[in-house]
């Protein structure tokens, strides 16, 4: 970052901007490892403890439900008490999910493991709000870049999470992953220490009031398109990724191969963030979303080509990059749909819809995988992709016509 860039953060209403963005990126790296651990182990632990194979991905579905259910309360906490209060509440949930999951594995309790995923989802929901918090730190024209900078911290989550699983999964025999969940709780506690130093302004009276009614905001065609594209990008990433580790195991591939595949997938999810913000600024959010949806489609095509390690890994990498472009592009579109005083409630509503829809996808992927196989999971993904691409095309055409008029 140049000296001029640094000055934009350090003076005026954006003081402490650089420090805040760096802390949020660091916390994203540490906290993001929580979700990686859950996705790497959830279906496997579920398959081991569940009374029926069809319930193997239920813990992951509950994890996503926890994300959805907790976005609105997290937004309310941020609106009334500041974003840092919401961050610290989330990291407390991150410690709790690790401790409860370890206890569930020790006791062999499937239902306790499912229950532990609720605070895990709450933690993940708060972590994803880091991207919007970063936009409070910088001038409006730099918001896509700040959002991308924080999301880039997820690259390190892609290394920390899978390696945490690989290094600790057999430490406490015969309880597979018990030590992993304890280590994850410790990483969440470390994230809390990082977030204590985040310095953001407290909410104003206008922000507490909330601005326009939500009904007026959600009727905007651009908001509907932004939410739909965010939903489809995250839904399909979760839909395919949830089933992939178990599908790899059912295809006779090793746990180490599954862990590495997930590691490269998560790296692919976040590594493009170093440039995604600049791409949004240069080409516009809509074009980046188009590219993301196209890459997700390519991921499904590669997955349909075979079931060896290379097909799974390439598919997961394309899926990660597609998610990055689709989700960050859609998040940038959301920023265009609200006024400053409306930001927390509109952003939390967007995430509530995204994660609520994801819950359906994560549970459905387990049922599809158990009943019809891996290919069925991939074929179904083309339906929501087509809907999102059509909506984005219509909105872009309408805006172009309005601009010409």
N, C-alpha and C positions, 0 to 999 in steps of 0.2 A: 504493500500500500504506500502511495506517495505521501510526501509531507502535506501536500494540498488536500489529499483525501483525509488525512488524519485531522486536519483543522476543521473539516466539515463536521466531524464527530465531537470535537472537544470544546467548541465554543457555542454560545447561544443556548437555545432550548435543547440542543442535542449533546450537552456536556456528558462526559463519561461514556459516550457512544462506543468508542473503540473497546474499552474495558468490558462494557456490557455484552457486546457482540462476541468477544473472545470467551467470556465466561459462559455465555449461552451455548456457544459452539462446543466448549469443553464438557458442559453438562449434557449436551446432546450426545457426545461420544460415550460418556459413562452411562447415562440413563438409557440410551438406545440399546445398549448391551442387554438390558432387561428383556426387551421384546424379542431380541435374537435368541436368548436362552429359552424363552417360552415357546417360540416357534420351532426351535431345534428339538425340544424335548416333549412338548405338550402332547402331540399325537402319539408318540412312542410310549410315554407314561400312561396316557389314556388307554392305549391298546392293551397295555399290560394289566391295568387295574379295572378296566370297564367290564361290566357284566355281559356286554355284547359288542362285537367288533364295529357295529354301526355307530356306537357311541364314542369311538376312539377320538374323534375331533371335537366332541362336546366341550372339553375344557377350553379349547381355542375359541369356540363360539362364545362361551361365557366371557372369556377375556375380551373379545370384541364388544359384547354387550356391556361389559364394565366400562369400556371406552365411551360408548354411546351415552350410557346413563349418566356418566360423570362429567360430560362436557358442559352441560348447562349449569350444574352447581359450581364447577370450576370457573366458568365465565362469571357467575354471580359473585364469587369470592373476589375475583380479579377486579370486577367493576366497583365493588364496595370497599375492599381492603387493599387493593393493589395487586399487581401480577406476582410479586415476590411471595406474598402470602399463599397464593395458589400454588406456586412452585414448591414451597416447602411442605404444604399439605400433600402434594403429589409424591414427593420423595419419601415421606413417611409411609405412604401406601406401598412404595417400592420396597422398603425394608420388610413390611408386613407380608407381602406376597412371597418373598424368599423364605421367611421363617415358616409360614403356613404350608408352603409346598414341600419343604423339607420334612415337616411333621407328617404330612399326608403320605409321603413315600415311606417314611419310617413305620407308620401304622398300616400301610397298605390300603388306605382309604380313598377310593375313587371320588366319593362325594365331597370329602374335605379338599381334595385336590381341585375339584371343580370350583368350590367356594373360594379357594385361594386366588383364583383367576380374576375375581371381581376387583379387589384392590390393585391387582396387576394391570387390569384395563384402565383403572383410574389413573395410575401412574403414567401409562402410555398416552392417555388423552392429554394430560398436563404437559408431557414432553413435547407433543406435537404443537402445543400452543407457543413453544419457544420461537417458532418461525414468525408468528405474528408479533410477538413481543419485540423481536429484532427490528421490525418496521417502525416501532415507536422511537427508536434510537437515532434515526437518520432522517435526512430531508426526503420529501415525497418522491423525487425523481430517482433516489437511490434505494428505494425500498425493495425492489426485486433482488438487487445485489446483496443487501443485508440479509434478506430471507434465505438466499442461497448459501451465504457464508455460514449461517448457523446450521443449515441442513448438511453442509459439508462435514460437520463434525461426526455425522453418521458413518463416514468412511472408517473411522477408528472403532466405532461400535461394531462394524462388520468384521473387524479383526478381534476385538476384545471378546465379544459374545461367543463365537464358535470356539475360540481357543480356550475360553473359560470352561466350555462344555467338554472339550477334548481332554484338557489337563485334569479335570476334577471328577469326571463321570464315574470312574472306578475307584475313587479314593476310599469310599466307605462300603466295602462289600458286606453283604450281597445287595445293598440298597443302591441301585443304579441312579445316578443324578442327585442323590441326597446332598453330597458335598457341593455340588454345582449350585443348588438353590441357596445354600448358606453363603457361598462366595458372592452370588448375585445380590444378596441382602447387604453385604459389606460394600459392594460397589455403589449401591443406591445411597448408602449413608455418606460415602465420599462425594457423591453428586450433590447432596444437600449442603455440604461444606462449601462447595464451589458457588452454589446459588445464593448463599448468604450475602456474598459480596455484590450481587447485582443491584444497581442503583437506578431505579426508574421513578418518575414522578407519581405521586399519589393521584387517584382519580379526582377529576373536577366535579363540581355540582352538576354540570351538564352531562358528564359521562354517567354519573349515578342515575340521573333521570332517564337516560337511554335514548333520547332523540325521537325520531318518527316511530309510529307503530310498526311492528314487524310485518304486519299484513301489507303495508304499503311498500316495504322493501322487497318482500319475497315475490311480489307481482312483477317485478322488473324482469323482462325476458333475459337480460344479460346475467342476472343473478341465478335464474333457473338454469341457464346453460352452464354457468360456472359450477354450480352445485352438482349438476348431472355429470359433468366431465370429471369432477373430483370424486364423485361416487364410483363411476365406472373404473377410473384409474386405480383407486384403492381397493375396490371390490374385487377386481380381477387379479390384482397382485396378491391379495390375501387368499382368494379362491384357489389360485394355482399353487401358491407357496405353502398353504396349509396342507395340501394333499401331497406335495412333492416328497418330503422326507419319508413318509410312510410308503408312498409308491416306490421309491428307490429301494426300500427294505423289502417290499413284496416282490420286487424284480431281482432280488438276490444280491444287491449291492451293499457294501459295507457301511457301518455307521460313520467311519472316518470319511468315506466318499460323500456321504450325505452332509456331514458337517462342513466339508470343504465347499461343496456345492452351495450350501446356504451362506457360507462366508463370502464367496464371490458374488452371490446374488445381492447381499446387503451392501457390499462395496460398490456394486453397480448401481444400487439404489441411490447412493449418496455421493459418489465420486464426481458425477456430472455437475453437482451443485457448485463446483468451483467456477463453472462457466455458464450454468443455466440462467443465472440472473442477468448476465451480459447479453445472452441470446434473447431473453425476453425484452430487454431494453431496445435491442437492435431490430428484431423481427416482429415483436408484438406477442402477447400472451397466447392469442388464438392459434398462431402458426406453431408455436411450441407444443401446445396441447395436441394439435393434429399429428405432429411428429411422434409424440408419446403414445398416442392410441395406435398409430401404425406399427410401432415397435412391439407393443403388446400383442398385436395380431401376428407379427413375425415370430414372437416367442411361442405362440400356440402352434404355428405351422412347423417350427423346428421340433417341438415336443412330439408332434404326430409322426415325425419321421423315424423314430426308433426309441428304444428303452435302455440304451447303454449309457455309460457315464457321460460321454461327450454330449449326447442329446440333452440329457437333464441339465448339465452345466451350462451349455450355450443357451438353452431355453430360459433358465433362471437368470442368466446375465442380461439377456434381451429384456426380460420382464422387469428387471431392476431399473435399467435405463429408461424404459418406457414409462414406468411408474414415476420416476423423477421428473421427466418432462411433463407428463400429464398432470401430476398432482401439484407441482410447483407452478405450472402455468395456470391451472385452475385457481390456485390460491391467489395468484396475482390478479386474476379476473375478479375475485371476491373483493379485493381491495378497492376496485373501481366502483363498487356497488353501495358503499356506505359512507356516511359523514364521520368525522373524527369522534364525535360524541357517541356514535352508534357502534363503534368498532368491536367492543368485547361481546355484546349480545349477538351481533350479526356473525362474527367469527365463530362463536361457540355454537350458534344455530347451524352454521355450515358444517362444523365438525360433528355435531349430533346427527345430522342427516347422513353424512358420509359413513360414520362408524355404525349407525343403526342398520344401514343397508348391508354393510360388511358382515354383520352378525349372521344374516340370512345366508350369505355366500359361504362363510366358513363352515357352517353346519352342513349346508347342502353338498359341499365338496367331499366331506367324509362319506355321506350316504351314497353319492354318485360313484366314488372310488370303490367302496365296498360292494356295490351292486353291479356296476357296469364297467369298472376299470378306469385306468388313467386316461385313455383316449376320450372317454365321454366327458371328463372334466374339461379337456381342452376344446372339444367341439362346442360345448355350451357357451364358452366364453365369447364366441363371435356374435351372439345375439345382443348383449348390452353394448359391445363395441360399435355395432352398426347404429344403434340408437343414439349414442353419444356423438358419433361422427356426423350423423344427419342433423342433430340439434345445433352443433357447432357451425355446420355449413349454412344452415338457415339464418342463424344469428349474424354470422359474418356477412352474408349477402344482404341482410336487412340493414346493417350498419353502413355497408358500402353504398347502398341505394340512398340512405338518409344523407350521407356525406355528399354524394353527387347532387342531390336535390338542394 
